[in-house]
Amino acid sequence: MKRDLNQKLIEWKNSQVRKPLIIQGARQVGKTWLMKNFGEQNFEKFVYLNFESSTRLKDLFIADYNIERIIATIEIETNQKIDSKNTLLIFDEIQEADKGLTALKYFCENAPEYYIVAAGSLLGVSMQKKHSFPVGKVDFLSLYPMSFTEFLESNNESRLAAEIKNANWDLLNSFHDRLVEQLRLYYYIGGMPEAIYAYIQNKNLEVVREIQDKILLGYANDFAKYAPNKIVPKIKLVWNSIISQLSKENKKFIYGQIKKGGRAKEFELAIAWLVDAGLILKINNLSKPELPLNAYAEFDNFKLYFLDIGLLNAMGGLEKQILLEKNAILTEFKGALTEQYVCQQLFPKSKLFYWSAPAGNAEIDFVFQKENQVIPLEVKAEENLKAKSLKVFVDKFENKNALRTSMSKFRKEDWLTNIPLFAAESIA
């Protein structure tokens, strides 16, 4: 498999101001594979440490931050010689090591010659607890589920993936039906690497669903294992409510839909935990779409999406025929799936918001900033080319950057541009 983030890792390796690198991301998005593959391809060797699976390693940094002692201990533990010039040190699940995150500061200050990549599934949660986080002493990258073009590259469609990235619309229009077929497949499989790999190996979608269910069970077990006991029941309530929240025509998150009488004060910590764990994506409403967008974000008015469309389908128990055969059974939920897909493609590249008119007569699914311009994006599940909300937005704010994404081919009109859904990630 190929991950786009690999190029960022190469740039990090070659940087003159390189610091220890932390890769953030939810469990099962492929962090371990990415780090090991990077080590195999770009170093003479790599030394892999998993702090979750070794009791001795968890205590590696407790005594002191003496780099010579730490390196010597790692060499004895792994029975490998570490040469700072040609060895990649991989610290996996680093949040499980006592003082592990703090130790990265001392590598940065006292031994910057070492190549260190660290990762952790719950780093976002862990960082909220640490009082001595190495601010300014580490670099960051975030890894998400595989995008649609990464799926294409893994599924023997590298040329089409390249043309999407190049926005070669004439050629893409010629292969429109083929790409839509691949997109519907991606809707079911999603972007979790294990699910994609299983499909590539045996083309068995039942095996894919078994993997998705296993991943969801693992996440549920994480709630009980890592979250504070008092908010675990609330995390489960929020987690299980997201699919019904997205099924509404108005997808704004409603606390009262979690349980009757639900309030923000009761569930905001549970939502924050899920966001920090990388398991949900939070999109805030804009009071007005002006630069900088973040200055006009309404943090108590938001939508929540899953980290992956395949997992969303697994939670809903959707059968493969419904998604792969353009089934008419899905109504509002078809829109939810499409929004989930678009959010998932854009979120790693842009800070996303949405906008809803105070009068309730229009809502723009996503708004983001690109090259100092405000870009409104309306999402359509099929080939419906109506764009009433987008027209309201364009007229109200005199915006000339209107985009719509749908199952239709690329077309540029007087006041908007339609981007095929299979090319959604090229928008940001």
N, C-alpha and C positions, 0 to 999 in steps of 0.2 A: 504494500500500500504506500501511497505518497501523501504527505501532509505539506500544505503550503507553508506552515510555520517553520519547516526545516530551513528555508532560505533565511529567515530571521535569526536562526541559531548560527548559521554560517557567518552572518554579519556580526553577530555578537562575538564569535570566536576571533574574528579579524579586527575587532575594534581596539583602538589604542587606549581607550578609557574603560576597558572591560572590568566589570565587577562580578561577584558571584551572582548567578542568575536563578531566579525563582520562577517556575512555571506553575501557574494556577489553573485549576479546572476541577470539575466534578469528578467523582469516581467513574471509571470506565470510559473516559473520553480519549484515552490513548497516551497519557503522559509517559508512562514507563516505556512503552514501545518506542515513542518518539525519541526519548533521551538515549536509549540503547542503540537505536538505529543511527542517530547522530554520532554517537561515539564510534560505532563500527565504521562509518563512512568517512570520518574526518579526523580520527586520531589513530595512533599506532595501537592503542588499547584503551579500554575504559575499566574503571573499578566501580562496581555497583554495590551500594549499601541500602538495605531496607530497614529503617528504624522501627517499623511496626512488627517485624518478624524476629527481631533479635533482642533479647533482654540485655545482653552486654552492650550492644550498640546504643541502647537508650541512655546509658550512663556515660557515653563517650566524652561529653563536654562538662560534666559536673565538677570534676576536680579543678580544672582551670582551662584557660584558652591558649595554652602553649601549643603552637602549631607543630613543632617538632614531635612532641609527645603524641598529639592527635594523629599525625601522619604515621608515626611508628606503630601506633595501636591498630590503625586501619591495615597497615601492611601485614601485621601478625594475624589479624582477624581474617583477612582475605587470602593470605599467602601470596600476595602479589607486590612487586616492587613498583613504587610510584615515582615517576619522573615528571616533574612539573612541566617540562617542555613538550611532552608527547602523550600525557595521560589525562583523560577526562574523569573527574570524580563525580559520581552520581549519588546524591543524597535523596533517596526516595522516602516519602512519608516523613519528612523532616520535622513536622509538628509533633511527632511522637517522641522525639529526642529531647530530654530535659535540657534547656538552654541551647537547643540546636539552632534556632533562628538567630539568637544573639551571637553565636559563634561565627556566623557569616561576616559579621562586622570585623572580626579580628583577622579573618582571612583577607578581607578587603584592605585593611590597614597595614597588616604585618606580613602578608604573604600573597600579594596580588598576582604573583606569577602562576598560581595554581588555577586550572580551569575547573570550575565547580558549577554544576547545574543541580538545583534542588527542586523538589516537587512535593506536593501534598494534597490529598483529596479534600481536606477540610482546612486548608490554610486560611481561607477567608474567615472561618469561624475562629481558628486559633489566634489569628492576629488581633482579634478583638479582645482577647484575654491577656495578651503579653504586655508587660509593662516596659520591656526593654527590646523593642523591635528595632532592627538596624536601619533606621530611616536614613536614606541617602547613601547607604552602603551596599545596596543590592540593585540589580536590574530586574525588571519584570516582563514576562510574557504571559498571555492567557491562551489556553487551549480549549476549544469548544468541540462539540460533535462535528463530524465530517460534513463539509458543505456539499451541495449538489455537484459541483464540478469535481470535488475530490472523489465523490462517489463514481462519477463518470470515468475518471482516470483509473480508478480501481476496477471498474467493470469493462475494461477494454474499449473505452470510448475517449481516449486521450485527445484525439484530434478535435472532436466536438467540444470538449472542455476548453481547449485552447482557443477555439473560435468564439466561444462565449466570453472568455476573458478579453479577447480582442474586439468584441462587439462587431463582428463581421455579419451584419444583418442579412445581406443578400444570400450568403451561403446558409445561414441559420434558418432563414425562411424556407429554403429548399428541403431542409431536414426537420421541419417543424413537427410533423407527426411522430417521427422517431424519437425526438427529444421529449415530446409530451408523454409518450409511452414510458420512457425512462423516468420521467418526473413522477408519474403515478406509482411506479415501482418504489421510488425513493420515499414517497409519502408513506408507504407501508413499512419499509425497512428502516427508514430514518438514517441518522448519522452516527450511531454508536459503532465504533470500529469492529467490535466482536460480531455484531449482527451483520454488518456488511461483509466481513471476511467469511462468515458461515455461508452467506448467500453465494458469494463468488465460488466457494469451494464445491457446493452441491446443488445450488439453485432450489433449495427446499425452503419454502416460506414458513412451513410449520416449525422447522428448526429455528428460524429467525424469531418467531413469536415466543418460543421457549426461552431463548436468550433474553429477549426483552422482559419477559415475566421474571426471570432470575435477577436481572438488573434492578427492576422495581422492588423486588423483595429485599435485595441488598440495601437499597436506599432506606426502606422502612426499618430495617435492622439498625442502620446508622442513627436513625432518630433516637432509638432507645439507648444506644451505646454512647453517643457523643453529646447529645443535647442535654441541657439542664432538665432534671426530672419534672420540674413543675410546668414546663412548657411543652413536653413531649405530646400530651393529648391534643394540645392546640395546634402543634405542627401537623399532626395527622389530620385534623379537621381541615386546616387550610389546604394541605396537599390534596386531599380527596375532593375538595370543593372546586379546584381550578377547572376541571373538565366541564362542570356545570356552569361555572362563571363564563367560560368561553363559548358555551352553547347559546347564550343569550344574544339577542340582536344587538343590544347595547352591552358591550363587553367590559364596561367599567366594573372594577372589583367592588362588590357589595358585601360588607361584613354580615349583614342580616341574612345573607344566603348561606353562610357557613353554619349558622344556627339561629333560631329565632331570638331576636333581641341582641344579636352580636354587635359588639362595638370595637372601634379601633384600639382603644386602650387594652382590650382583652387579647387581641391577636397580633398587634404590631411587632412584638418581639419574636413571635413564631415566624412571621413573614420575613423579618430581618435575618433570622437563622437560615431559612431556606435560600434567601438571596446570597448570603455569605458562603453557603455551602456550594453555590453554583447550580442549584437544582431548579431554580425558577428565574425567569427574566422579568424585570420590573420596568414598565414604561409609564412615565408620568405625563399627565395632561399639561398643555400650555395655556396660560391665561391669554397670551397673544403671541403670534408667531414672529417675533422680532429677535434680532441678534443682540447679545448672545442668548441662545435659546434657553440655556440652563438658568438664566436670571429670571425667566418667566415660567419656570416649572412649578406646578402645583403638587407638592409631595404627598398631599392627603387625597389626591385624585389620580388613580392609576389603573393600569391593566396588568395582569400577571399571565405569563406564558410559561410553558414547560421548557426545559432545556433541549428537548428533542421531539420531533413530530412522530417518530416511530413509537416512542414510549407513550405519547399521548394516545395513539391508536390502541396500543396494548392495554392501557388503562380503561379505554372505552370498550374493549373487546370487539373491535370492528373486524369483520372477516375480510379476507383478501379480495374476494369478489366485488365487494362494495366499492373498494378503492380502485381496483384495476379495470373495472368494466364500465366506468362512467355511470354508475348506478344512480337512479333518480331518488332512491330512498333518503339520502342525506339532503337535508334542507339547510337550516341555519348552521348545522355543524360543519357543513362543507365550507362555509365561510370561515369558521373557526380554524379548521385545518389549514386553509390557505393563509390566513393571517399568521398562524403559528409557523408555517414554512417560511414566509417572507421575513418575519421577525428573526428567525433562526439564521437566515442567510446574511442579514444586514447587521445584526447586533455586534458581531466581532469587529466590524469595520467602522461603525458610526454610533454616536450617542443618539438614541431614538427617543422620540416623544410622540404624542398624538394631540389632536386638537378637536374640540367639540364646541359647536356654537352655543352660546348661552340660551338661545331660543329653542334649541333642540332640533333644529331643522337641517343640521349638517354635522358630519363627523369625518375627519381625515384620519385614516388608519395609522399612518406614520408620517412624522415630520422630522427632518434632520438637516444638519448644516453641512454644506459642501462648497469648498472654495469661496467662503464668505457669502454664500447665498442660502436662502431658506428653500428647502425642497419639500413640497407636499406630495405624498404618494397615496393613491387610492388603490385598494386591493380588490380584485374581482375573482371569484372562484372559477368561473368558466369563461365563456366568450361574450358575456354581457358587456357591451361597450358604453352603457350609460354611465355618466359620471356627475350626478347631480350635486353631491357634496363638494366635489372638486370644483365645480363651476361656481358654487357659492363662495368657496374660499378664494378663488382667483379673482372674482369680482370684488369681494370685500377688501382684500389686501393688495390688489393690483399685482399679483404674483405672476411671473412669466416663466416659471420653472416647473409647471404642473406635470406630474407623471402618473400614469396608471399602469398597473401590471395585471395581466389576465392571461387566459389560455390562447388568446388571439396572437397573430403574428405582429412583428414590429411594424408600427406605422406612426408617422409624424403628422399631426393635424395642426390647425392654425394656433390653437391655444394649449394643446397638450400632446404628450408623446406616450404611446402605448409600448411597454416593454413586455415581451413574453415572460411568463412566470418562470420558465426554465433558466432565464438569464437574470433573475432577481438580484443575485449577489453582485452583478456588474453595475447596479444602480448607485451603490455607495462609493 
